[in-house]
Every structure is written in C-alpha cells, then in structure tokens.
Amino acid sequence: MSTPTGPASGLPVRMPRPRQSGRHRRPEPVAAPEGASALVVAVPGTPSAAVRGLAEEVVSIARSELPGLDAVIGFLDGDDSEYPTLQNVLAGTAVLRTERYELAKAAGREVAEPEGPAAVVVPLLAGPDSGLVTRIGQAVADSGATAELTDVLGPHPLLAEGLHVRLSEAGLARADRARLFTVATAADGIILATVGGKEAVQTAGITGMLLAARLAVPVMAAALDEEGSIAAVAQELREAGSTQLALAPYLVGPELPEGLLEAALKEADCAAAEPLGAYPAIGKLVLSKYTAALGIPAQPQGTPTH
C-alpha cells in the first residue's frame, strides 16, 4: 500500500502531475506500450569505459523522451563480462520478455501475448558502414531472437545541427545561424570526415549540404579510411579559395578506429572539432528509429512549454 510519501515497499511512485489548461498546455507525453519490444543500441568499436558512458547517455536521452522504454546496450566487440556482446544481449531480451509475460499471467493480470520483434536494434552510427552493419546483422541472426535492425541515424538535419555545435564549441564556426558576430578562428572550408568508404561519403554529403547552408561556407565529405581522401578534399577546398580549413567528424565516436583522425589532421594540416558523441540529437534519432520501426507515435519536437 502506498502513502503520500511513497510506497510501503520502499519503491518510488511516480505521482501524476495536474494537466495544464489552455491553448498552450504541454501535450501529454507518449509512453512506451506495455510489453513493447526492447530498444537495443548496437555499439561498434573497441569497448571502453568512455564508450560505455557515451552509450549510456544516449540511452538516457531516449528514455527521457519515451517514458517506460526498455532500452539496453550491446557491444559489437564486447567480452560478455564487463561489456555484454550484442548477440547475448539480444538473446537475453527475448527470454526476459517471455518471463515478464508468464509472470503477469501467473499473477492473474489480463495481458496480451507479446507480438512483433523482441527487440529493435539501432546501430550507433551516423552514416553507413557496410562492414559494421553486416557484422551487426550477423550478430542479430546469431542471437536467435526475433529482432528488427534499423537503418543508421543519418542523413538528418539534426546531425547537421550537431556538427555545427561541435564546430562552434571548438571555435571553428559561428555559433549563431544569423551570423551576428564573427569568430576570428572560424573556418572558411569544412572537411566532413566519415568512415565506411564511398557509400558513407555520399551519404555524409547530404548532411554536408545542410551544414553548408547553416555556415555559408563550402563543405566537402571525405573518407578517413580511404588513403589520400582527406588530403585530396583539403587540396580541392584550398584550390577553390578556402584558406582556413576545419575537419568535422561525421561520427558518433565509438566507430572511429584509433589513430585515424590524428593521421587525417596531419594530411589536411587543419584543426578539428570533436565527434558528435552524446549530443542530444543522437539520442532522439536513436529513439525515432525505434518508434518508426514499431509504429509508436513520436513526441512532437518543439512543442510549447508554457
């Protein structure tokens, strides 16, 4: 039995807030349906405490946008001790879903039998990387779980926004879109660096056009994992009149092989922004892939709060 100060069991109780009245009231948040598929974020690259922290922050953002969301992290190159592998995480979500259903039935609750995939797997990748996506797909197949694998996060205008913010944080771009003030170190040419070969470069180019529109400077995509690609793009930008280049990693971060970015900076002889990391848009895009896969209405962005 619960009391005004909390439940008798010691577990927290979320008390409903009174709804605001009037034309500008905040809409009631969409919640994850009971028994919905788990969101499994597939994290590529070498696991580390920093990578886990980044992934946990992304998941936290997704949970804040969709109350009741069952979200977990699976590492493509995990060790099943400190860093659980994607394959075993998926197998576990299927078992847990069945157990929850059986427990609810045994308790006499009227619950529908789980339908659809046990999990929706969202790769933590800004752009396509066929090698990594193939490995993620193989892990899904090997898990034996019924799971749906979504596309990568980009291209998307929110990624262009994130790149703009990272460049401005590094002092390499104006923070405002209206260009109301100048930054002495602002770049006049941007190398949008990705991994995944030609397909990744083409996809990054779409977000690059959006970034160019925001900054009013030329943006060209190049592959960090293709020899000479960064240097060639840097030369092309300089020949077109850019004198102060900056490199913007079109990457979340974990998928970036060690040493690749440092080598590219030497090739291009320019400064660089940080990868997108746990920028809030990454968590929102992860969630949007999940909700689109399940047909769950997404929380509207930019809703009035007054």
Residue pairs with C-beta under 8 A, 6 or more apart in sequence:
1 7
1 8
2 8
2 13
6 12
6 13
7 13
19 25
19 28
20 26
24 304
24 306
26 303
26 304
26 305
27 299
27 300
27 303
29 66
29 67
29 299
30 66
30 296
30 297
30 298
30 299
31 66
31 67
31 68
32 66
32 67
32 68
32 69
32 70
32 296
33 68
33 296
34 68
34 111
35 97
35 100
35 101
35 111
35 112
35 114
36 68
36 69
36 70
36 294
36 296
37 70
37 97
37 116
37 117
37 118
37 119
37 120
37 147
37 148
37 293
37 294
38 70
38 71
38 72
38 93
38 96
38 97
38 118
38 119
38 120
39 59
39 62
39 69
39 70
39 71
39 72
39 119
39 120
39 122
39 286
39 287
39 290
40 71
40 72
40 73
40 74
40 86
40 89
40 90
40 93
40 119
40 120
40 121
40 122
40 147
41 55
41 58
41 59
41 71
41 72
41 73
41 74
41 122
41 124
41 286
42 74
42 76
42 86
42 121
42 122
42 123
42 124
42 136
42 139
43 51
43 55
43 73
43 74
43 75
43 76
43 86
43 124
43 254
44 76
44 77
44 123
44 124
44 125
44 129
44 132
44 135
44 136
44 254
44 255
45 51
45 76
45 77
45 253
45 254
45 255
45 256
45 257
46 77
46 254
46 258
47 75
47 77
47 78
47 79
47 82
47 83
51 75
51 253
51 254
52 73
52 83
54 252
54 253
54 254
54 277
54 278
55 73
55 124
55 254
56 73
57 278
57 283
58 124
58 278
58 282
58 283
58 286
59 71
59 72
59 73
59 283
59 286
60 283
61 278
61 280
61 282
61 283
61 284
61 286
61 287
62 69
62 71
62 283
62 284
62 286
62 287
62 290
63 69
63 71
64 283
65 283
65 284
65 287
65 299
66 287
66 290
66 291
66 296
66 299
69 287
69 290
70 93
72 89
72 93
73 84
73 89
74 84
74 85
74 86
74 87
74 88
74 89
74 90
74 121
74 139
75 83
75 84
75 85
75 86
76 85
76 86
76 132
76 135
76 136
76 139
77 83
77 85
78 84
78 85
78 86
78 88
79 85
80 88
85 139
86 121
86 136
86 139
86 140
86 143
87 139
87 140
87 142
87 143
88 143
90 118
90 119
90 121
90 139
90 140
90 143
90 145
90 147
91 143
91 144
91 145
93 118
93 119
93 145
93 147
94 118
94 119
94 143
94 144
94 145
94 146
97 114
97 118
98 114
101 111
101 113
101 114
104 111
105 111
116 146
116 294
117 145
117 146
117 147
117 148
117 293
118 145
118 146
118 147
119 145
119 146
119 147
119 148
120 147
120 148
120 150
120 289
120 290
120 293
120 294
121 136
121 140
121 147
121 148
121 149
121 150
122 150
122 153
122 286
122 289
122 290
123 132
123 133
123 136
123 149
123 150
123 152
123 153
124 153
124 252
124 254
124 255
124 282
124 286
125 132
125 133
125 152
125 153
125 252
125 255
126 152
126 153
126 154
126 159
126 194
126 204
126 250
126 251
126 252
126 276
127 152
127 153
127 154
127 155
127 194
127 196
127 200
127 203
127 204
127 207
127 250
127 251
128 152
128 196
128 199
128 200
128 203
129 152
129 195
129 196
129 197
129 200
129 255
130 196
130 197
130 199
131 196
132 196
132 255
133 152
136 149
137 149
140 147
140 149
148 293
150 289
150 290
150 292
150 293
151 289
153 159
153 252
153 282
153 285
153 286
153 289
154 203
154 204
154 206
154 207
154 250
154 285
155 203
155 204
155 206
155 207
155 210
156 207
156 281
156 285
157 210
158 281
158 284
158 285
159 207
159 250
159 276
159 281
159 285
160 207
160 210
160 211
160 214
161 214
161 281
162 276
162 279
162 281
162 282
163 192
163 207
163 211
163 248
163 250
163 273
163 276
164 173
164 211
164 214
164 215
165 175
165 279
166 248
166 249
166 273
166 274
166 275
166 276
166 279
167 173
167 187
167 190
167 215
167 246
167 248
167 273
168 174
168 175
168 183
169 273
169 274
170 246
170 271
170 272
170 273
170 274
171 183
171 185
171 186
172 183
172 185
172 186
172 187
172 246
172 271
172 273
173 183
173 186
173 187
173 190
173 215
173 246
174 181
174 182
174 183
174 186
174 215
175 183
177 214
179 216
185 244
185 271
186 244
187 217
187 242
187 244
187 245
187 246
187 270
187 271
188 217
188 218
188 241
188 242
188 243
188 244
188 245
189 217
189 218
189 219
189 220
189 237
189 238
189 240
189 242
189 243
189 244
189 245
189 246
190 208
190 211
190 212
190 215
190 217
190 218
190 219
190 220
190 245
190 246
190 247
190 248
191 220
191 221
191 222
191 230
191 233
191 234
191 237
191 245
191 246
191 247
191 248
191 268
191 270
192 204
192 205
192 207
192 208
192 211
192 219
192 220
192 221
192 222
192 248
192 250
193 221
193 222
193 223
193 224
193 230
193 247
193 248
193 249
193 250
193 251
193 261
193 264
194 200
194 201
194 203
194 204
194 221
194 222
194 223
194 224
194 249
194 250
194 251
195 223
195 224
195 225
195 251
195 255
195 256
195 257
195 260
196 223
196 225
197 223
197 225
197 226
198 223
198 226
200 223
201 221
201 222
201 223
201 229
202 221
204 221
204 250
205 220
205 221
207 250
208 219
208 220
208 221
208 250
209 219
211 219
211 248
212 218
212 219
217 242
218 237
218 240
218 242
219 248
220 233
220 236
220 237
221 233
221 250
222 229
222 230
222 232
222 233
222 234
223 229
223 230
224 230
224 249
224 256
224 260
224 261
224 264
225 257
225 260
228 267
230 247
230 264
230 267
230 268
231 267
231 268
233 268
234 245
234 267
234 268
234 269
234 270
237 245
238 245
244 270
245 268
245 269
245 270
246 270
246 271
246 272
246 273
247 261
247 264
247 265
247 268
247 270
247 271
247 272
247 273
248 272
248 273
249 256
249 261
249 272
249 273
249 274
249 275
249 276
250 276
251 275
251 276
252 275
252 276
252 277
252 282
253 275
253 276
253 277
256 275
261 272
265 271
265 272
276 282
284 301
287 298
288 298
290 296
291 297
291 298
292 298
